[in-house]
């Protein structure tokens, strides 16, 4: 019997969002793959999960995936976690899942924390149809994506880092117009969780005078 690859979501901030099932799977599996073992160590210690942990990230995933396939064929169960949230959603995981499926080995993804879901629901924008873009390209292709998204009629969801937020809002004013409605959430599930809603111009003005800290999820109203 082959083993199974489990994709296990971890909290994006509040440890109380860890599910009972996620803890059980991590305790029962033969080994854990973590995006950054140093980041995952406090989480695993908090839930008294004592397993071998190996690094699996964007810089080694091609080599690592081959080794994981061997483990699975030997009957070992493997769990993949990212630094926060659901693996493969703007995090390592897609390549490994694809390689495991190529070998007809089982994959199971547990439900759990993903930053864009609470941000979308909090935004007040339509949730029946939406477009998740993750992080926009840093340079090449960035303007092209903006031009395409400016015509998108569905709610648009982006991730952004704190040091690029103001520049991104300035770019959005250019491509979407200063009056397009936004909802920007930061520090989701944490002590200083905050959601700022308004036009592009209003949200930009707010963050020019308030701390730009934490990871950001930007929800953009679709073109009317």
C-alpha positions in Angstrom: 0.0 0.0 0.0 1.3 3.4 -0.9 1.2 6.3 1.5 -0.8 9.5 1.1 0.2 13.1 0.7 -1.8 15.4 3.0 -2.0 19.2 2.5 -2.6 20.6 5.9 -3.6 24.3 6.3 -2.2 26.1 9.3 -3.4 29.3 11.1 -2.7 32.6 9.4 -2.4 34.2 12.8 -4.6 33.0 15.5 -3.6 29.5 16.7 -7.2 28.7 17.7 -7.9 28.3 14.0 -6.0 25.1 13.9 -8.5 22.2 13.4 -8.6 19.1 15.5 -8.2 17.1 12.3 -5.1 19.0 11.2 -3.4 18.3 14.6 -4.3 14.6 14.3 -3.0 14.2 10.8 0.3 15.9 11.7 0.7 13.7 14.7 -0.1 10.5 12.7 1.9 11.1 9.6 5.4 9.7 9.1 7.0 13.1 8.2 6.2 16.7 7.8 7.3 19.0 5.0 7.5 22.7 6.0 8.1 25.8 3.9 10.4 27.1 6.7 11.2 24.8 9.5 12.0 27.7 11.8 8.6 29.3 11.3 6.8 26.0 11.7 8.7 24.9 14.9 6.6 27.1 17.4 3.3 25.9 15.9 4.3 22.2 16.1 5.7 22.7 19.6 2.4 24.4 20.7 0.4 21.4 19.6 3.0 18.9 20.9 3.6 17.5 17.4 6.9 15.6 17.5 7.7 14.5 13.9 10.6 14.7 11.6 10.4 18.0 9.7 12.0 18.6 6.3 12.2 21.9 4.3 10.1 22.1 1.1 10.1 25.5 -0.5 10.3 27.1 -4.0 14.1 26.8 -4.1 14.3 23.0 -3.6 10.8 21.7 -4.5 11.9 20.1 -7.8 14.5 17.9 -6.0 12.5 17.5 -2.9 9.4 16.3 -4.8 11.2 13.3 -6.3 12.3 12.2 -2.8 8.7 12.6 -1.5 7.4 10.4 -4.2 9.8 7.7 -3.1 8.6 8.0 0.5 5.0 7.7 -0.6 5.7 4.6 -2.7 7.3 3.1 0.4 4.0 3.5 2.2 4.9 6.5 4.3 2.3 9.2 4.9 3.6 12.8 4.3 2.0 16.1 5.4 2.8 19.4 3.7 2.4 22.7 5.6 3.3 26.2 4.6 4.3 29.1 6.8 0.6 30.1 7.1 -2.7 29.2 5.4 -3.3 26.5 2.9 -0.4 25.0 0.9 -0.2 25.7 -2.8 -2.3 29.0 -2.4 0.5 31.5 -3.2 2.8 29.1 -1.4 4.8 26.0 -2.4 2.7 22.9 -3.0 1.4 22.9 -6.6 4.5 21.3 -8.1 4.6 18.6 -5.5 0.8 17.7 -5.9 1.3 17.5 -9.7 4.3 15.2 -9.4 2.5 12.9 -6.8 -0.6 12.7 -9.0 1.6 11.8 -12.0 2.6 8.6 -10.2 -1.1 7.8 -9.4 -0.5 8.4 -5.7 -3.3 9.7 -3.4 -3.5 13.3 -2.3 -5.8 14.8 0.3 -6.3 18.5 1.1 -7.8 19.4 4.5 -10.0 22.4 4.7 -8.7 25.3 6.8 -7.4 28.8 6.9 -6.8 30.8 3.7 -6.4 34.6 4.0 -8.4 35.6 1.0 -11.7 34.0 2.2 -12.3 36.2 5.2 -11.0 39.3 3.4 -13.5 38.6 0.5 -16.4 38.0 2.9 -15.5 41.1 4.9 -15.3 43.3 1.8 -19.0 43.5 1.1 -18.3 42.9 -2.6 -20.1 40.1 -4.6 -18.8 36.7 -3.5 -20.7 34.5 -6.0 -18.0 35.2 -8.7 -14.5 36.4 -8.0 -11.0 36.4 -9.5 -8.0 35.4 -7.3 -4.7 36.8 -8.6 -2.4 36.2 -5.7 0.7 38.4 -6.0 1.0 40.4 -9.2 4.3 40.2 -11.1 6.9 42.5 -9.6 8.1 43.9 -12.9 7.6 42.0 -16.2 4.0 41.6 -17.0 2.7 43.8 -14.2 1.3 46.6 -16.4 -0.3 43.9 -18.7 -2.1 42.3 -15.7 -3.4 45.7 -14.5 -4.8 46.5 -18.0 -6.6 43.1 -18.1 -7.9 43.4 -14.5 -9.2 46.9 -15.1 -11.8 45.3 -17.4 -12.7 42.4 -15.0 -16.3 42.5 -13.9 -15.9 40.0 -11.1 -14.5 40.9 -7.6 -10.7 40.8 -7.8 -8.5 39.6 -4.9 -4.8 40.3 -4.6 -2.1 39.7 -2.0 0.5 42.4 -1.3 3.4 43.0 1.0 3.6 46.0 3.3 6.6 47.6 1.6 4.8 47.7 -1.8 1.3 48.6 -0.6 1.4 52.4 -1.2 3.0 51.9 -4.6 0.4 49.3 -5.6 -2.4 51.7 -4.5 -0.9 54.4 -6.6 -0.8 52.1 -9.6 -4.4 51.1 -9.0 -5.4 54.7 -9.2 -3.8 54.9 -12.6 -5.3 51.7 -14.1 -8.6 51.3 -12.2 -9.2 55.0 -11.5 -9.2 56.8 -8.1 -13.0 56.1 -7.6 -12.9 52.3 -7.9 -14.0 50.7 -4.6 -11.5 48.7 -2.5 -11.4 46.7 0.7 -8.0 46.2 2.2 -7.5 43.8 5.1 -4.3 43.3 7.1 -3.2 41.2 10.0 -6.2 38.9 9.6 -7.1 36.8 12.7 -4.4 38.7 14.7 -4.7 41.2 17.5 -4.5 44.3 15.2 -6.7 42.9 12.4 -8.0 45.8 10.3 -10.1 46.2 7.2 -10.2 49.6 5.4 -12.9 50.2 2.8 -13.4 53.0 0.4 -12.3 54.3 -3.0 -8.7 53.8 -4.2 -8.0 57.4 -3.3 -9.5 57.2 0.1 -7.7 53.9 1.0 -4.4 55.3 -0.2 -4.9 58.5 1.8 -5.6 56.4 4.9 -2.5 54.3 4.7 -0.3 57.3 4.0 -1.0 58.4 7.6 -1.4 55.0 9.3 1.0 52.1 10.0 1.6 49.8 6.9 2.4 46.6 8.7 1.5 43.0 8.2 0.4 41.0 5.2 -2.3 42.6 3.0 -5.3 41.2 1.1 -6.8 43.7 -1.4 -10.3 43.1 -2.7 -11.3 45.3 -5.7 -14.8 45.8 -6.9 -15.4 44.6 -10.5 -15.9 47.0 -13.3 -19.4 48.2 -13.5 
